[in-house]
Amino acid sequence: MTSQQRFLSILIGVVGVIGSSLALVGFLLKMRRNGLELPATATTQAFYQSVGTAYSGGFVAGFSLCFFLTLLAVAVGTWFENRRYPTAQPTESLGNPLVSPDRRG
């Protein structure tokens, strides 16, 4: 990961964590205040659909928070690793082929 890629990953991660945290807090406050929109027709199906819509918003907010936290952790982890070993050479691929050229039947 180059330094420009790392910087962009950290920037996107921080913005994503802030946005996802705000969305998750908004969902939790909506649940805490009992702010679900009640359907116009009071059928069981309409009620479950409104609850499902509210919970799907909370799921998306929580999932995106986990995603952006993981992105941020990977970017910061590679940054610290590169600072720790600045003279480390990139790993070389092994010279051994995965499949041997001689076929044994």
N, CA and C atoms as an extended XYZ file, in Angstrom:
315
Properties=species:S:1:pos:R:3:atomname:S:1:resname:S:1:resid:I:1 pbc="F F F"
N         0.858       -1.168        0.000 N   MET     1
C         0.000        0.000        0.000 CA  MET     1
C         0.903        1.230        0.000 C   MET     1
N         0.705        2.099       -0.963 N   THR     2
C         1.513        3.303       -1.038 CA  THR     2
C         1.025        4.316       -0.006 C   THR     2
N         1.818        5.331        0.200 N   SER     3
C         1.441        6.332        1.204 CA  SER     3
C         0.190        7.103        0.773 C   SER     3
N         0.014        7.318       -0.523 N   GLN     4
C        -1.183        8.018       -0.991 CA  GLN     4
C        -2.424        7.146       -0.799 C   GLN     4
N        -2.303        5.854       -1.085 N   GLN     5
C        -3.420        4.940       -0.861 CA  GLN     5
C        -3.760        4.843        0.622 C   GLN     5
N        -2.724        4.810        1.444 N   ARG     6
C        -2.935        4.729        2.889 CA  ARG     6
C        -3.629        5.982        3.409 C   ARG     6
N        -3.198        7.146        2.938 N   PHE     7
C        -3.821        8.405        3.353 CA  PHE     7
C        -5.293        8.443        2.949 C   PHE     7
N        -5.581        8.034        1.706 N   LEU     8
C        -6.969        8.023        1.252 CA  LEU     8
C        -7.802        7.009        2.040 C   LEU     8
N        -7.216        5.856        2.361 N   SER     9
C        -7.936        4.857        3.154 CA  SER     9
C        -8.252        5.371        4.549 C   SER     9
N        -7.294        6.052        5.154 N   ILE    10
C        -7.524        6.614        6.490 CA  ILE    10
C        -8.581        7.719        6.418 C   ILE    10
N        -8.499        8.556        5.411 N   LEU    11
C        -9.475        9.629        5.253 CA  LEU    11
C       -10.885        9.072        5.027 C   LEU    11
N       -11.003        8.103        4.121 N   ILE    12
C       -12.302        7.491        3.865 CA  ILE    12
C       -12.803        6.761        5.102 C   ILE    12
N       -11.891        6.088        5.814 N   GLY    13
C       -12.272        5.377        7.032 CA  GLY    13
C       -12.799        6.310        8.114 C   GLY    13
N       -12.126        7.436        8.312 N   VAL    14
C       -12.557        8.381        9.349 CA  VAL    14
C       -13.912        8.995        8.996 C   VAL    14
N       -14.061        9.402        7.741 N   VAL    15
C       -15.336        9.982        7.314 CA  VAL    15
C       -16.452        8.941        7.414 C   VAL    15
N       -16.158        7.714        7.007 N   GLY    16
C       -17.154        6.650        7.081 CA  GLY    16
C       -17.532        6.300        8.514 C   GLY    16
N       -16.547        6.267        9.409 N   VAL    17
C       -16.837        5.970       10.822 CA  VAL    17
C       -17.714        7.068       11.421 C   VAL    17
N       -17.414        8.309       11.104 N   ILE    18
C       -18.219        9.416       11.642 CA  ILE    18
C       -19.641        9.343       11.107 C   ILE    18
N       -19.782        9.154        9.790 N   GLY    19
C       -21.117        9.081        9.203 CA  GLY    19
C       -21.913        7.886        9.701 C   GLY    19
N       -21.271        6.728        9.790 N   SER    20
C       -21.953        5.527       10.265 CA  SER    20
C       -22.319        5.650       11.744 C   SER    20
N       -21.442        6.266       12.525 N   SER    21
C       -21.745        6.463       13.948 CA  SER    21
C       -22.952        7.379       14.120 C   SER    21
N       -23.005        8.438       13.320 N   LEU    22
C       -24.157        9.334       13.410 CA  LEU    22
C       -25.451        8.626       12.999 C   LEU    22
N       -25.373        7.800       11.958 N   ALA    23
C       -26.561        7.055       11.530 CA  ALA    23
C       -26.985        6.051       12.594 C   ALA    23
N       -26.022        5.387       13.223 N   LEU    24
C       -26.347        4.412       14.268 CA  LEU    24
C       -26.918        5.097       15.506 C   LEU    24
N       -26.369        6.245       15.868 N   VAL    25
C       -26.916        6.997       17.005 CA  VAL    25
C       -28.336        7.469       16.687 C   VAL    25
N       -28.559        7.905       15.454 N   GLY    26
C       -29.909        8.308       15.056 CA  GLY    26
C       -30.892        7.149       15.156 C   GLY    26
N       -30.471        5.957       14.738 N   PHE    27
C       -31.332        4.778       14.849 CA  PHE    27
C       -31.611        4.443       16.311 C   PHE    27
N       -30.566        4.464       17.133 N   LEU    28
C       -30.752        4.127       18.549 CA  LEU    28
C       -31.639        5.149       19.259 C   LEU    28
N       -31.491        6.418       18.910 N   LEU    29
C       -32.362        7.432       19.505 CA  LEU    29
C       -33.809        7.256       19.054 C   LEU    29
N       -33.983        6.864       17.793 N   LYS    30
C       -35.337        6.612       17.303 CA  LYS    30
C       -35.982        5.450       18.074 C   LYS    30
N       -35.202        4.413       18.349 N   MET    31
C       -35.726        3.273       19.116 CA  MET    31
C       -35.979        3.677       20.572 C   MET    31
N       -35.083        4.471       21.119 N   ARG    32
C       -35.208        4.882       22.522 CA  ARG    32
C       -36.445        5.763       22.723 C   ARG    32
N       -36.695        6.636       21.761 N   ARG    33
C       -37.828        7.563       21.882 CA  ARG    33
C       -39.130        6.985       21.341 C   ARG    33
N       -39.074        5.734       20.894 N   ASN    34
C       -40.240        5.076       20.317 CA  ASN    34
C       -40.765        5.883       19.135 C   ASN    34
N       -39.863        6.236       18.241 N   GLY    35
C       -40.209        7.100       17.124 CA  GLY    35
C       -40.524        6.373       15.835 C   GLY    35
N       -41.014        5.155       15.918 N   LEU    36
C       -41.392        4.449       14.702 CA  LEU    36
C       -42.628        5.089       14.082 C   LEU    36
N       -42.620        5.171       12.765 N   GLU    37
C       -43.784        5.697       12.076 CA  GLU    37
C       -44.835        4.597       12.015 C   GLU    37
N       -45.995        4.885       12.564 N   LEU    38
C       -47.073        3.900       12.523 CA  LEU    38
C       -47.749        3.944       11.167 C   LEU    38
N       -48.097        2.777       10.632 N   PRO    39
C       -48.744        2.765        9.320 CA  PRO    39
C       -50.149        3.351        9.379 C   PRO    39
N       -50.628        3.815        8.226 N   ALA    40
C       -51.968        4.420        8.160 CA  ALA    40
C       -53.047        3.380        8.438 C   ALA    40
N       -52.852        2.192        7.892 N   THR    41
C       -53.800        1.111        8.183 CA  THR    41
C       -53.184        0.218        9.240 C   THR    41
N       -53.915       -0.049       10.275 N   ALA    42
C       -53.371       -0.786       11.416 CA  ALA    42
C       -53.499       -2.298       11.216 C   ALA    42
N       -52.829       -2.798       10.200 N   THR    43
C       -52.806       -4.242        9.999 CA  THR    43
C       -51.490       -4.796       10.536 C   THR    43
N       -51.483       -6.070       10.791 N   THR    44
C       -50.270       -6.698       11.314 CA  THR    44
C       -49.148       -6.637       10.286 C   THR    44
N       -49.471       -6.857        9.032 N   GLN    45
C       -48.473       -6.819        7.982 CA  GLN    45
C       -47.840       -5.433        7.869 C   GLN    45
N       -48.635       -4.399        7.910 N   ALA    46
C       -48.113       -3.035        7.806 CA  ALA    46
C       -47.237       -2.693        9.011 C   ALA    46
N       -47.632       -3.178       10.188 N   PHE    47
C       -46.828       -2.921       11.385 CA  PHE    47
C       -45.466       -3.601       11.274 C   PHE    47
N       -45.440       -4.867       10.865 N   TYR    48
C       -44.174       -5.581       10.729 CA  TYR    48
C       -43.298       -4.980        9.635 C   TYR    48
N       -43.897       -4.466        8.585 N   GLN    49
C       -43.111       -3.824        7.539 CA  GLN    49
C       -42.474       -2.528        8.039 C   GLN    49
N       -43.177       -1.770        8.852 N   SER    50
C       -42.598       -0.533        9.375 CA  SER    50
C       -41.471       -0.828       10.371 C   SER    50
N       -41.654       -1.854       11.187 N   VAL    51
C       -40.579       -2.253       12.114 CA  VAL    51
C       -39.390       -2.790       11.334 C   VAL    51
N       -39.644       -3.583       10.297 N   GLY    52
C       -38.563       -4.114        9.475 CA  GLY    52
C       -37.792       -3.026        8.758 C   GLY    52
N       -38.490       -2.010        8.296 N   THR    53
C       -37.827       -0.889        7.637 CA  THR    53
C       -36.920       -0.139        8.621 C   THR    53
N       -37.398        0.056        9.832 N   ALA    54
C       -36.592        0.749       10.846 CA  ALA    54
C       -35.366       -0.074       11.228 C   ALA    54
N       -35.549       -1.367       11.440 N   TYR    55
C       -34.429       -2.217       11.832 CA  TYR    55
C       -33.431       -2.429       10.704 C   TYR    55
N       -33.895       -2.414        9.465 N   SER    56
C       -32.954       -2.558        8.355 CA  SER    56
C       -32.046       -1.327        8.272 C   SER    56
N       -32.571       -0.153        8.610 N   GLY    57
C       -31.718        1.039        8.668 CA  GLY    57
C       -30.653        0.920        9.751 C   GLY    57
N       -31.034        0.359       10.893 N   GLY    58
C       -30.060        0.140       11.961 CA  GLY    58
C       -29.018       -0.895       11.581 C   GLY    58
N       -29.441       -1.941       10.864 N   PHE    59
C       -28.501       -2.966       10.422 CA  PHE    59
C       -27.484       -2.389        9.449 C   PHE    59
N       -27.951       -1.598        8.499 N   VAL    60
C       -27.046       -1.006        7.507 CA  VAL    60
C       -26.065       -0.062        8.200 C   VAL    60
N       -26.544        0.718        9.155 N   ALA    61
C       -25.652        1.636        9.875 CA  ALA    61
C       -24.605        0.866       10.674 C   ALA    61
N       -25.013       -0.194       11.350 N   GLY    62
C       -24.064       -0.990       12.123 CA  GLY    62
C       -23.069       -1.723       11.242 C   GLY    62
N       -23.542       -2.273       10.130 N   PHE    63
C       -22.649       -2.977        9.218 CA  PHE    63
C       -21.631       -2.026        8.604 C   PHE    63
N       -22.073       -0.850        8.190 N   SER    64
C       -21.129        0.100        7.595 CA  SER    64
C       -20.137        0.612        8.637 C   SER    64
N       -20.570        0.737        9.886 N   LEU    65
C       -19.629        1.127       10.936 CA  LEU    65
C       -18.536        0.074       11.091 C   LEU    65
N       -18.916       -1.196       11.100 N   CYS    66
C       -17.920       -2.269       11.194 CA  CYS    66
C       -16.988       -2.266        9.984 C   CYS    66
N       -17.541       -2.045        8.802 N   PHE    67
C       -16.725       -2.016        7.590 CA  PHE    67
C       -15.688       -0.896        7.655 C   PHE    67
N       -16.124        0.307        7.999 N   PHE    68
C       -15.194        1.435        8.014 CA  PHE    68
C       -14.195        1.328        9.165 C   PHE    68
N       -14.585        0.728       10.277 N   LEU    69
C       -13.614        0.494       11.350 CA  LEU    69
C       -12.544       -0.497       10.907 C   LEU    69
N       -12.944       -1.520       10.164 N   THR    70
C       -11.972       -2.486        9.655 CA  THR    70
C       -11.039       -1.827        8.646 C   THR    70
N       -11.582       -1.021        7.742 N   LEU    71
C       -10.757       -0.301        6.780 CA  LEU    71
C        -9.759        0.600        7.494 C   LEU    71
N       -10.210        1.289        8.504 N   LEU    72
C        -9.337        2.175        9.271 CA  LEU    72
C        -8.262        1.383       10.008 C   LEU    72
N        -8.628        0.245       10.579 N   ALA    73
C        -7.654       -0.578       11.307 CA  ALA    73
C        -6.573       -1.120       10.375 C   ALA    73
N        -6.953       -1.550        9.195 N   VAL    74
C        -5.966       -2.062        8.239 CA  VAL    74
C        -5.047       -0.946        7.770 C   VAL    74
N        -5.590        0.207        7.459 N   ALA    75
C        -4.769        1.318        6.979 CA  ALA    75
C        -3.803        1.805        8.057 C   ALA    75
N        -4.289        1.959        9.269 N   VAL    76
C        -3.414        2.423       10.353 CA  VAL    76
C        -2.398        1.343       10.707 C   VAL    76
N        -2.811        0.078       10.655 N   GLY    77
C        -1.881       -1.013       10.943 CA  GLY    77
C        -0.741       -1.082        9.949 C   GLY    77
N        -1.029       -0.919        8.655 N   THR    78
C         0.057       -0.919        7.670 CA  THR    78
C         0.929        0.319        7.813 C   THR    78
N         0.326        1.425        8.217 N   TRP    79
C         1.130        2.633        8.426 CA  TRP    79
C         2.119        2.425        9.566 C   TRP    79
N         1.652        1.865       10.690 N   PHE    80
C         2.553        1.598       11.808 CA  PHE    80
C         3.606        0.555       11.445 C   PHE    80
N         3.224       -0.436       10.673 N   GLU    81
C         4.186       -1.459       10.276 CA  GLU    81
C         5.264       -0.884        9.371 C   GLU    81
N         4.891       -0.002        8.483 N   ASN    82
C         5.891        0.635        7.622 CA  ASN    82
C         6.779        1.590        8.394 C   ASN    82
N         6.255        2.219        9.428 N   ARG    83
C         7.096        3.085       10.262 CA  ARG    83
C         8.049        2.257       11.110 C   ARG    83
N         7.603        1.075       11.508 N   ARG    84
C         8.414        0.228       12.377 CA  ARG    84
C         9.587       -0.390       11.623 C   ARG    84
N         9.347       -0.821       10.407 N   TYR    85
C        10.387       -1.446        9.598 CA  TYR    85
C        10.560       -0.673        8.291 C   TYR    85
N        11.168        0.503        8.348 N   PRO    86
C        11.256        1.307        7.113 CA  PRO    86
C        12.211        0.714        6.081 C   PRO    86
N        13.182       -0.085        6.503 N   THR    87
C        14.147       -0.624        5.548 CA  THR    87
C        13.800       -2.039        5.110 C   THR    87
N        12.675       -2.543        5.524 N   ALA    88
C        12.297       -3.909        5.158 CA  ALA    88
C        12.024       -3.993        3.665 C   ALA    88
N        12.535       -5.051        3.075 N   GLN    89
C        12.326       -5.272        1.650 CA  GLN    89
C        10.957       -5.911        1.430 C   GLN    89
N        10.331       -5.613        0.315 N   PRO    90
C         9.066       -6.290        0.034 CA  PRO    90
C         9.299       -7.787       -0.127 C   PRO    90
N         8.341       -8.554        0.230 N   THR    91
C         8.503      -10.004        0.170 CA  THR    91
C         8.625      -10.450       -1.277 C   THR    91
N         9.485      -11.422       -1.492 N   GLU    92
C         9.686      -11.957       -2.829 CA  GLU    92
C         8.811      -13.180       -2.997 C   GLU    92
N         8.358      -13.375       -4.206 N   SER    93
C         7.564      -14.572       -4.465 CA  SER    93
C         8.489      -15.775       -4.488 C   SER    93
N         7.949      -16.888       -4.132 N   LEU    94
C         8.746      -18.109       -4.120 CA  LEU    94
C         9.048      -18.548       -5.539 C   LEU    94
N        10.221      -19.088       -5.726 N   GLY    95
C        10.610      -19.563       -7.041 CA  GLY    95
C        10.065      -20.936       -7.359 C   GLY    95
N         9.384      -21.560       -6.428 N   ASN    96
C         8.857      -22.895       -6.656 CA  ASN    96
C         7.516      -22.814       -7.372 C   ASN    96
N         7.368      -23.586       -8.455 N   PRO    97
C         6.066      -23.581       -9.122 CA  PRO    97
C         5.038      -24.342       -8.302 C   PRO    97
N         3.800      -23.964       -8.469 N   LEU    98
C         2.736      -24.640       -7.741 CA  LEU    98
C         2.458      -26.026       -8.299 C   LEU    98
N         2.643      -26.182       -9.587 N   VAL    99
C         2.417      -27.461      -10.240 CA  VAL    99
C         3.720      -27.899      -10.855 C   VAL    99
N         4.132      -29.118      -10.600 N   SER   100
C         5.398      -29.592      -11.153 CA  SER   100
C         5.224      -29.910      -12.633 C   SER   100
N         6.279      -29.687      -13.436 N   PRO   101
C         6.145      -29.915      -14.870 CA  PRO   101
C         6.073      -31.391      -15.254 C   PRO   101
N         6.659      -32.287      -14.462 N   ASP   102
C         6.610      -33.708      -14.834 CA  ASP   102
C         5.309      -34.334      -14.346 C   ASP   102
N         4.647      -35.000      -15.244 N   ARG   103
C         3.329      -35.575      -14.930 CA  ARG   103
C         3.497      -37.058      -14.621 C   ARG   103
N         3.037      -37.403      -13.493 N   ARG   104
C         3.077      -38.806      -13.101 CA  ARG   104
C         1.654      -39.345      -13.101 C   ARG   104
N         1.467      -40.409      -13.763 N   GLY   105
C         0.124      -40.916      -13.904 CA  GLY   105
C        -0.213      -41.994      -13.031 C   GLY   105
